[in-house]
């Protein structure tokens, strides 16, 4: 009898646990929003970066499509970076001047800069001609570069000490480069005037790129370089604001502690902006996609903890300095390694960017820049937002456009609760009305119960079904919704 009773109790307990588990699952899939309780006001702009490379040059098979997509996006704080793997496309003076001649040449630099400025007309941009001429650094031998402007040269950045410790060479190089683009030309080292005809408005200029990796520049040396370079460039364009740091890694707080301390700068130097980067990557190359979904978001969350820490430093030392995190992306493998990329990867990468954008909005970061508009085999193909073969934007681009078209500075973030571990949800009160952002972080379909007032609202989404197409749009009949794998969805409530 005791055994029967005991077994009955066990069965009843098991059934109760199963019932409670079922209830818990339902509770986990419910999103609750208090539209009257504002938790913060957004100041974050979603944006992207364009890196100079052969696939974006005039004459490339996807040049027209690339800049058409950029123009139609209409984003602010778009970052443009010619950088060292293509020396002829990034450096305006590849050889040191002699008593008889200089090597100034803007043929390749101008080709894409003009297309970029046309495509972003009417919007703020961040320009970063990031690469200093190799001859300005102390090296064991002369640094060589390809004669072909469109071949990569991953060894161009060499040296850790400038040959001119007073930094006149590097500062006047950048001031002349800026003058070429905003003043119609410049006078070179031999007194010759080089006419460009360019009179661009450049609201933001970023000083160097990833100095913690490129030339391994210390916080002290970088701060000194920043001050000297900015002083010279301000003489050319006083209205241009300057962004510092542009760090690849955020593991060393000394860069922020040192650079953001006004005492470490020359008198008159304003700390107008800082920037830094994040890429999630698999623990091992060539892992199955099912593993990526865990590592990418785990590394994103670890990065976000660093952002909160950095923000505490910034608020303490330089509260009026803005922050743009202008390289946010995923990297599967080394830049020159090619191979098949699963279709769902682009959606996973888009969902991760949406997740970081949402959290940066909560933290109060000024701009969240997705990286990068065009990559291709030999040039970080897995970081691309465009299909380099057909010129179509992929899911990463369409996620950015979905976010940019629906959210921005001035939006009110309201109290939103859900304990679904695989779904992020946030209610916004925007100028267009109430909206809900939903992000499915996993490669599984999930059903959510939303507030009843979403009935008759509209759902716009990017998921594994939309691929290289613009966000799909459907009207909701009730207050439940199914999110496909890696879906990024915006619900706009009806009136």
N, C-alpha and C positions, 0 to 999 in steps of 0.2 A: 504493500500500500504506500509506504513512504517513497519507494522508488517511482511509483506512478505519479504521486503528488509532485515529487521533485522534477520529473520529466515534464509534467504539465506546467510547472513554474518556469522551467527553462524555455519551453515552447512559447509561453506567453511573453516572457522577457524578450525573446528573439523577435517575436512579432511586433512588440512595442518599439524595440530599437529600429526595426525596419520601417515602422510607421513614422517614427520621429525623424529617421534619416530622410524619408520621402518628403516630410514636411520641411525639413531643413533645406533640401535641394530646391524646393519651390521657393522658400524664403530667400535662398541665395540668388535666385534668378529674378528677383523683384527689385525694381529701381524706384526709389522714393525721392521726391523733390519738394522742397519747400520754397516756392517761388518768391515768397516774401522775406526770405532770410538771405541777405547778401553776405558772402564771406570774403570777397575781394573784388577789385576792379582790375580788369586786364590792361596791360600796356604792351603786350607782346605782339609783334608782327611776324607771321610766318613768311619765310623767304627762301632763297637758295643762292648757291654760288655757281659761277661759270668759270671753268679753268681753261686757259688757252691750250689748244692742242690741234693737231692737223685735221681732225674731223670737224672742227667748227670754223675752219678758215674758208674764205670765199673760194668757190670751186669744188669744195667737198660735196659729196652726194647728199649730205643731210644738212648743209649749211642753211639753206632757205627754210627748211622745216624747223630747224633748231631755233632760229631767231624769230620765226613766226610764233612758236610756242612761248618763247620768252616774252614777246610783246603782248600776246593775249593773256598771259598770266597777270601782268600789271602789278608786280610786287614792288615794295620799297626795300631799301637796304640790300639790294642785290649786289653781291660781291663778285668782282672780276679779278682773276689772278693769273697773269702770265708768270710761269715759274720755271725752275732750273732744268727739268729734263729736256727742254727744247731751248737751248741757249739763244739761238738766233731769233726765236719768237718772244723771248723774255728780256734780253739784255740789249740796250741801245748802243753801248760802247764796249765791244768785245775785246778790243786791243788797247793797251795803254797809249796815251798820246805821246808823240815825239816832238822834237823842235820843228819838224816840217809838216806833220799831218796828224789828223785825228781819225777815229774809225766810227764816228757817229752814223748810225743807220737805223731808220725807223720803218723800213719797208715791211717787215713782217709784224712788227708791233702794231703798226697802224691798221693793218688789214682787218683784224678782228675787233680792235678797239672801236673803229668807226661803226661796225655792225652792232656792237654792244650798246654804244651810246644812242644809236637810232632806235633800237628795240626797247630801251628803258627810258626814252624821252618822257619827261613829265613825272618821273619817279626818282627818289633818292637812290644813289649808288655808292658803293664802297669800292674804291680802286686800290689795288695792291700790286704794283710791279715789284714783286717780292724779292727778286734775285739781284744781288750785287755782282758786278763784274768780278770774275775770278782773279784777275790780275791785281786787285786791291788787297788780296790776302797773301800772307806769307805761306808759301808752299815749297815742297821739296823740288818741284820741277814745274815747268810751264804747263798749265792745265789746257788740254786739247779738247776740242769740240767738233762735232760732225760738220762737214761742208754742207750736207743736206739739212736744211732747216727742219725737216719733218721726221728726222730720226732721233730717237731718244738718246740722252746722255746722262745716265744716272750718277756719273762720277764728277759732274761739273762743280758741285759745291765742295770745295776743299779749303783747308786752313781754319785755324781758330783764332788767329791774331791778324788784325789789320796792319798793313805795312806802313800806313800813315796814322800814327797814334793820335794825332791832333784831329783826325777824321774830316779833314777838309776835302779830301778826294771823294769820300762816300757821300758827304752832305751836299757838295756842289753837283755831284752826279744826279742825285734825286731832285735837287732844285731845278736843274736844267731840264730833266725829264718832265717835271710838272709844268715848267714854263712852255715846253713844246705843246702841251695839250691845253693850257688855259690862256696863254699870252701870245699865241701865234708864232712862237719860235724862241730861240735863245742864242746867246753868244758863247762860243766854245773856248777852250783853253788857249787857243791861238788868236783869239779876237775876231774870229769869223762868225757872222750871223747865219744861223740855219732857220729858214722860214718854213713853218708848218701850215699856217692858215687855220689852225684849230683854236677855237675859243670856247671850249667846253666849260660847263659849270660842274665842278667836282665838289660835292658837299662833304664827302668823307674820304680820307686817305688812311690806309692801314700801313703801319711801318714794319716792314719785313714779315716773313711768314715762318712760323714754327721755329723760332731761334733756338729753342731748347734742343732741337734736332739738327737743323741746318746750321752748320758751323759750331754747334754746341756752345752757344753764347751764354755766359753767366748772367744772372739778374743784374749784377753791377755793370757789366759791360753793355748789356742791352739798354739799360736806363741811360747810360752816357751817350750811346749811339742815338737813342730816341731823341734826347734833348738837342743834340747837335743837328740832327737831320731835320727835326721839326722847326728849329729856329731858322734854318735856311729856307725851308719850304714856305714858312709863314710870310717871309719877305716877298715871295712870288704871289701867294694867294692867301691873304690874311683871313678871308672868310671860310676857308676850308678847315674842317675839324679833323682831328687826328685820333686814330685808334691804336692802342699799344698792346703789346704782348703777343697775341695771336699764337698761343701755346698749343703744341700738339698733345702734351701730357699735363695732367693736373695733379700729379702725385707729389710735386714739390711746392709747398705753400710759400717758400721763400720768394719765388718770383712775384707773387701777389703782395706779400708783406713788404718787400723792398720797393717794387715799382709804384705801388699805390700810396706810399708814404711821401708826401710832398717835400719833406726835408731832404730827400735823396735826389731832388731835381734842381736844375738851375732856376734862379729867380725868373718869374714871368712865364714859366711853362705850365700850361693848364692840362690837367688830366681829364680829357674830354670823353674818352671811351676806352674800354678794354675788350678783348676777345679771346676765346679759346675754343677747343675742338673736342669732339668725341666720335669714335667709331666702335661699334660693337663688332666682334669677330668670333668665329668658333674657336673652341679650345684647340682643336686639331683641324687642319685643312681636309676638305673632302668628306666631312661628316654628312650623314643623311639629314634631310631637311627637318625631320622630327626632332633632332637634337638642337638645331639652330634656334627653334622657337623658345627654348629654355635659356640657352646661353645669351642670346641677343638681349632679351628683356632683363635678365639678371645683371648683365653688364651695364645696361642702360640705367637700371635702378641704382647700381653702385656709383655710376657717374653722377646721377642726380643728388646723391648724398654729398658728393664733392662740391657740386654747385651750391648747395645750401651752406657748406662750410666757407666757400669762397665769398659768397654773398655777405656773410658775417664779417669777413675781413674788409670787403669793399665798403660796407655801411659804416664800419668803424673808422676807416682811414680816408675814404674818398666818397662820401655819400652822394655827391652830385655827378659822379662818373657813371655813364651808362654802360651796359654790357650787351654785346652781341655774340652769341654762340653760333659761329658762322660756318662750321663744318660739322654736320650731324649726319651720320650714315652708317653703313655696314660694309665690312670688307671680308670676303670669303677667303681670299688667297692673295699671293704676291702679285704686284701690278702686271708683270709680264707673263704670268701663267694664265693660259686660256683653257677653256673646257666648257662643257654644257652647263647651263644655269637653269635649274628647274623653274617653270612658270610661276609657281606659287611663291618662290623666293621674293619676287618683286612685291607681292602683296604683304608678305611678312615684313620686309624692310619698310614698306609704307606704313604698316600698322605700328612698327616700332617708332618711326618718326612722329606719328600722331600722338603716341603715348608720351614721348619726350616733350613735344610741343605743349601738350596739356599740362604736364607737371611744371614746365618752365613758366607757363602762364600763371599757375598758382604761386610760384616763387616770386615772380615779378621781373623776369628777364625781358629786356627790350626787344630783342630780335632772335628768332630761331631759324637758322639757315640750313636747309637741307643740302647735302653734298652728293653729287655734283650733277650739273645738267647733262653733260656728255662725257662718258667714259667709253672705252672700247678695248679690244684685245691689244695688249702691251701697255695700256693706260688705265688700269683699274676698271675693267669692264663691269664688275659686279657692283660698282658704285654709281653707274649711270642711271639717269632719269629718262633717257631716250633710247630707243632701239637704234643702234648704230648702223643697222642694215637697211631698215626701211624708213627711218626718220620719224617714227611714231613715238609719242610720249608713252612711257610705261606706267604701271600702277603707282610707282613712287611719285611721279609727276602729278598724276590725277588726285592722289591723296593731298598733296600740297595745295593744288588748286581748290579742292573741296574745302580745305581749312581756310585758305586765304579768302575765298568768296563768302564765307559765313562768319568768321571770327576776327576780332582785332581789338585794338586799344579802345577803351571806353566800355566794353562789354562787362556786365555784372555776372560774376560767378555766384551761383546760389547753392544753398545747402543741398547736397545730393548724397544719398546713401545706397550702397549695394555691397554685399559681401561676396559677390561672385569673383573668385580669384582670377578667372581668366578674362574678365570683362572690365573695362574702365568706362565709367559713365560720369557725365557732368552736365548740369543744367546751366544755361546762359540766358541772360536777358540782354538782347542786342537791340540796335536801332530798328531792326526789322521785326522784332518780336521775340517770343520765347523759342529757344532751340535746345536740343539735347545732343551732345556728342557721345557716341558709343564706339568702343574699340574692342574687337574680339582678338585677343592675343594668341589664340591657339588655332591649330589646324583641325578644328572640330566645329560643327554647327551647334549653336546654342539658342534657346528660346528665352526671351525676356518678357516679363510683365512690366509694362510702363505705366505711369500715371494715367488716369482715365481721360485727362484733358488732351491727350495726343490724338484722340479719335478724330478722323477727317484731316489730320495733319499730313505732311508730305515727308517721305523718306528719300534722301539722296545718299548713294553709297558707292564705294569702290570695294570690290572683293574679287574672289577668284573667278567669278563669272564675267566681270567687266573687262579684265585683261588690259589691252591697250586702247580701250574706248573711254570716253568721258564718263563721269559718274552717272549711274542709272537713277531714275526717279520714279517712285510709285506713291500712290495715296494710300494711307492706312485706313482700314475699315474698322479696326478695334484698337485695343491698347496692348496687344501682344505683337511681338516681332521676332522673326528668326534671323539671326546673324550668321551668314556663311563664314567659312574659315577666313581669318585675317581681315574681316570686314571693318572698314572705317565708315561709319554711318552718321549722318546729321539728320535729326528729326526737327522739322519746322512746324510748330503747332499752328492749327487753324485759328481763325478769328472767332 
